[in-house]
Amino acid sequence: MKKRTGWLLGAFALTAGAIGAASTYWKRKSMHVTTKRVGDVWARPGMMVTFRAELMPGRERDERTFRVKELLSSGRVSLYGADGEHAEKEFERVQFDRAVD
């Protein structure tokens, strides 16, 4: 292989790698961009929410279920019977087919 051919193949490999890295970066960046609509909230006052079992081990579902007192501007909630502010990640997903007590 001639010197010029080796240089050309090396430049091609470097360019292909740079393009691949840049496209991966842009794809990941665009995945994180989500638009929230006004009124699109995960909890509302009066709604029942259940803490994940990992956060309250040894307690039954009824003991981990609380009613939302208010939704804060940060997206967190305050609850009746539980102190502090709590984020969406602390709760189980809402199941609409579950009976309401």
C-alpha positions as CSV (number, residue, x, y, z in Angstrom):
1,M,0.0,0.0,0.0
2,K,1.3,3.4,-0.9
3,K,1.9,6.1,1.7
4,R,-0.9,8.3,0.2
5,T,-3.4,5.5,0.3
6,G,-2.7,4.8,4.0
7,W,-3.1,8.5,4.8
8,L,-6.4,8.6,2.9
9,L,-7.8,5.6,4.7
10,G,-6.7,7.0,8.1
11,A,-8.3,10.3,7.3
12,F,-11.5,8.5,6.2
13,A,-11.6,6.5,9.5
14,L,-11.1,9.5,11.6
15,T,-13.8,11.4,9.8
16,A,-16.3,8.5,10.1
17,G,-15.6,8.3,13.8
18,A,-16.1,12.0,14.3
19,I,-19.4,11.9,12.4
20,G,-20.6,8.9,14.5
21,A,-19.7,10.6,17.7
22,A,-21.4,13.8,16.8
23,S,-24.6,12.1,15.7
24,T,-24.8,10.1,18.9
25,Y,-24.3,13.3,20.9
26,W,-27.1,15.1,19.0
27,K,-29.5,12.1,19.4
28,R,-28.9,11.9,23.2
29,K,-29.3,15.7,23.5
30,S,-32.6,15.6,21.6
31,M,-34.0,12.8,23.8
32,H,-33.7,14.9,26.9
33,V,-35.7,17.8,25.5
34,T,-39.4,17.3,26.4
35,T,-42.0,19.9,26.4
36,K,-44.6,19.9,29.3
37,R,-48.0,21.2,28.5
38,V,-49.7,23.5,31.0
39,G,-51.9,21.5,33.2
40,D,-50.0,18.3,32.5
41,V,-49.2,17.3,36.1
42,W,-48.6,13.9,37.6
43,A,-50.7,14.5,40.8
44,R,-53.6,16.6,41.8
45,P,-54.9,17.7,45.3
46,G,-57.1,15.0,46.8
47,M,-55.5,12.2,44.7
48,M,-54.3,9.0,46.4
49,V,-50.6,8.2,45.8
50,T,-48.6,5.1,47.0
51,F,-44.9,5.2,48.0
52,R,-42.7,2.6,46.4
53,A,-42.2,-0.5,48.6
54,E,-38.4,0.1,48.6
55,L,-38.9,3.3,50.4
56,M,-41.1,1.9,53.1
57,P,-40.1,-1.8,53.5
58,G,-42.3,-4.0,55.7
59,R,-45.5,-1.9,55.2
60,E,-48.6,-3.0,53.3
61,R,-49.9,-1.0,50.4
62,D,-52.6,0.7,52.5
63,E,-49.9,1.9,55.0
64,R,-47.9,3.4,52.1
65,T,-50.9,5.2,50.5
66,F,-51.5,8.9,51.2
67,R,-53.7,11.7,49.9
68,V,-52.1,14.7,48.2
69,K,-52.6,17.9,50.1
70,E,-51.1,20.3,47.5
71,L,-49.0,20.4,44.4
72,L,-46.0,22.7,44.7
73,S,-44.5,24.8,41.9
74,S,-41.4,22.6,41.9
75,G,-43.5,19.6,40.8
76,R,-43.2,18.0,44.3
77,V,-46.2,17.3,46.5
78,S,-47.0,17.6,50.2
79,L,-49.2,14.9,51.7
80,Y,-51.7,14.5,54.5
81,G,-50.1,12.3,57.2
82,A,-46.6,12.5,55.8
83,D,-44.1,15.2,56.5
84,G,-42.0,17.0,53.9
85,E,-42.1,17.4,50.2
86,H,-42.0,14.4,47.9
87,A,-41.0,13.9,44.3
88,E,-42.8,11.8,41.6
89,K,-40.0,9.2,41.6
90,E,-40.8,8.2,45.2
91,F,-44.2,6.9,44.2
92,E,-45.6,3.9,42.3
93,R,-47.1,4.6,38.9
94,V,-50.7,5.6,39.0
95,Q,-53.0,2.6,38.2
96,F,-56.3,3.7,36.9
97,D,-57.9,0.2,37.0
98,R,-57.3,0.0,40.8
99,A,-60.4,0.4,43.0
100,V,-60.6,3.7,44.9
101,D,-61.3,3.5,48.7
